Amino acid sequence: MTCTTTASAWDGDPDQEELEAKSFLALEILRRIEALGVSQREAGKRLGIAQADVSKIINFKVWGFSLPRLSQLLAKLGANVEIHVRVRYTNGGPGSLRIAATKARRAA
């Protein structure tokens, strides 16, 4: 399963695009917490943040968190977070911001 959000970093409201990317990471954090079957308090202990911050994240109140910070938290919950930069050799037009999640394959 692949979930993707794509937005041009130059079209529209950049704050909205960043918020969408952060919300996507928050959704993945929520999914990991649910998959682990832990409480917000336990998740906070594992992440080294207050339970109140876990609550903010899983309720998509993410404007106080940076993209790198949310990525680090997701990694602490056992997700492999990768950032790929692919340069297009074109006339210098706008690129895009894409965040995707794929489900890990089970070991055979």
N, C-alpha and C positions, 0 to 999 in steps of 0.2 A: 504494500500500500504506500502510495506517495501522496503527500499533501504539499501543496505548493502555494506560495503567495509571490506574485511578481509585481513590481512597481518600478516605474522609471524614477530615478533619483532626481530628475530635473523637471518632470511634469507635475502639475498640481501642487498640493500643499506638502512640502517635505516633512512637516511635523506629523501629518496624517500617515504618510508612508512609514515613518519610523515607528509610530504607534502601532500600525498593523504588524510590522515585523516583531515588535516586542510582544504583542498579543499572541502571535503565533508561537513564540518561545514559551510564553506563559502557559499556553494550552499544552505544550509538550511537557512542561514541568508538572502540571496538574495530572496528566496521563501517567507520568512516572510515579508520582506520589500514590495515585490510585492503584497502579500495578504492584507497587511495593506493599500496599495495604497498611500504610502507616498514618498516624494522626498528623495534624498540622504541627503539633508540639514536637513530635518525634522527627518530622521532616525538618523543622527548624534546627533541631540539635544536629542532625546530619549535615545540614547546610551551613551551620554556624551563623544563623540569623534568628531573629526573634519570631515567635509564632505569629505576631501581628504582621510581619513582613511576608510570611508565607501566605497569610490570608489575603493580603493586598495582591500578591502575584496571582493566586488562583482565582481571584475575583476580577482579574484583568485591570487592576489599578496600577499600571506599570510605568507611569510617567516619571516616577522617582528612581527608576532602575535603568542602567545603560544596557545596550545590546551585549557588550562584552560580559557584563556582570550576570545577566540572565543566562548567557551561554555557559559561564563558569558554574552557575548553580545547576544547570541541567547536566553538566558533566559530573558534578558531585553526586548526582542521583543515578549514575551509571550509564548515561547516554554518551555516545561518541559524537562530539560536535566538530564538524569540519567546515572550514571556510575555503572556498575555491574562488580564485580570481581568474577570469578568462578574458583576455584582452582581444577586442575585435579590431582588426586592422581595416578601418573604414575612414570616412572623411571626418571623423572626430565627433560624430553625432552622439546623442545621449546613450548611455548604457542602461542597465537595469539592475535592480536589487531583487534577488531571489533567495528565498529560504525554503528548504524542502526537508521533509522528514520521511524516512523510509523505515519500515519495520525490519528488524534484524531477522536473519534466517536462523532457525534452530539447528544446533549441531546434529549431525547424522549419527 
